[in-house]
Amino acid sequence: MNKKILLIGITLLSLSITSCQQEVEKKTRSSETEALLANLKEMPTIGVMFGHHDDPLYGIGWEGDEDRSDVKSVCGDYPAVMSYDIGHIELGANQSLDKIPFDKIRKAIIDQYNRGGMNTISWHLDNPKTGGSSWDVSDTTVVASVLPGGDNHELFVGWIDKAADFMNSLQTANGVKVPILFRPWHEHTGSWFWWGEKLCSPEQYKALWCMTYDRMKERGVDNLLYAYSPGIEPQDSTQYLAKYPGDDIIDLFGFDGYQFDRDQYLEWMNNSLTILEQVGKAHSKPIAITETGYEAIPDSTWWTETLLPLIDKYPVSYALVWRNARERDNHYYAPYPGQTSADNFIEFYNQPQTLFVGDLNRKLYKH
Ligand code: BMA
């Protein structure tokens, strides 16, 4: 066999190993979604977008007030990135696991698109085998059971379809489908979700991604970018990529990491961001801090003294803090008026490189 034929053979073989079943042809994505990806890649040359989970839906001491946001109440502008969770969409429920009606999430997503901002979605879906929550790790065969040939496969495909229907329903009055950075199967390097580190093999985890990706595509979903988002556990790029589903599927590299002890946080963040910078460059993909924060922000200078130096040092497209829960005491990650770190957050907002929705000039979906 000549060398050329051998090479083609090897290439085809590796394609069939690393790609999803139907994923040999090119990706199908709407032009707005393509533009978002291109702009995410270029973002670090302009600045870093600030993000907040569930930002306009509720905050400290309020819920559902029109146009309200704790971030906006403090600094005058909405976050550039808003994040939502569609846990319980799989059950056909009207409201999410955090008790927000899906109609309200849809409206908030469309509003954020209309003001020129970005949306990302995570999915704390229930455990399809035990009927428990995402955090039910009592059974280590759940992922296996939803893969093709598994007992829960059919049920689970139906769950993905419900998520796909929601993604397809995110349309503006003019019928434009809102681009979304979808971030399922997150924090898989820890073992607190049923898809976590000790709960499935690398092959099973990758197959879960492939199945999700293929089914979304089959259902005509063309408005998604996909984020790979482990926790702070990986110590180097090999560990970070140990369960990576491949460049065909993933569009952005991220990670989730929170502050408990400041020195420990800085070490985790610097380590993870160094890895992200390496893999981002090697795979030509944007990178982001997909979840972070310091619960109840007891440090009055946290924004400019802890978070800002980190995001200045690495080429991240965005950094997102988690939600300001209205139903759990002290479970908040963004300031509200009068909060200890509110003045410092205004300083953070005033830095030229921190981007809020007004700074994006409605250019995110054009390229
Ligand atoms: C977690 C907590 C939970 C919440 C979940 C999904 O980190 O905030 O209270 O249900 O995220 O939003």
Residues whose N, C-alpha, C, O or C-beta is under 5 A from the ligand:
A	BS01	BMA	D85 D98 H124
